[in-house]
Amino acid sequence: MFQVTDSAATALREARAAQEIPDTYGVRIFAQPDEDGDATLAVAFAAEPAPGDEVSEQGGTQIFVASELVQALADHELDIAETAEGPQLALVPQQQQQP
């Protein structure tokens, strides 16, 4: 199942507070077309899930994953990556848990 790391959950909570979005809003992960018409992953705050979204709560935030992405993202997680522009959300393969 798609996961959100603690650091990504913290960043999402901080972004929600900075934008004055109510705590009741969740985070929706979905595909949208880019300028070339290719699908790109999008992350946005949403009042409720869209029909068919997989819903979970992680790090104190409701996460809504679009139905067409559930299987493709099942072994990935949303994390924070350090970039030249500073920390940004990034989709990465899930870390294997040590026994």
Secondary structure as the mmCIF struct_conf table of DSSP 4:
data_model
#
loop_
_struct_conf.conf_type_id
_struct_conf.id
_struct_conf.beg_label_comp_id
_struct_conf.beg_label_asym_id
_struct_conf.beg_label_seq_id
_struct_conf.end_label_comp_id
_struct_conf.end_label_asym_id
_struct_conf.end_label_seq_id
STRN STRN1 GLN A 3 VAL A 4
HELX_RH_AL_P HELX_RH_AL_P1 ASP A 6 ALA A 18
TURN_TY1_P TURN_TY1_P1 GLN A 19 GLU A 20
TURN_TY1_P TURN_TY1_P2 ASP A 23 THR A 24
STRN STRN2 GLY A 26 PRO A 33
TURN_TY1_P TURN_TY1_P3 GLU A 35 ASP A 36
BEND BEND1 GLY A 37 GLY A 37
STRN STRN3 ALA A 39 ALA A 46
BEND BEND2 ALA A 47 GLU A 48
HELX_LH_PP_P HELX_LH_PP_P1 PRO A 49 ALA A 50
TURN_TY1_P TURN_TY1_P4 PRO A 51 GLY A 52
STRN STRN4 GLU A 54 GLN A 58
TURN_TY1_P TURN_TY1_P5 GLY A 59 GLY A 60
STRN STRN5 THR A 61 VAL A 65
HELX_RH_3T_P HELX_RH_3T_P1 SER A 67 LEU A 69
TURN_TY1_P TURN_TY1_P6 VAL A 70 ASP A 75
STRN STRN6 HIS A 76 THR A 83
TURN_TY1_P TURN_TY1_P7 ALA A 84 GLU A 85
STRN STRN7 GLY A 86 PRO A 93
HELX_LH_PP_P HELX_LH_PP_P2 GLN A 94 GLN A 98
#
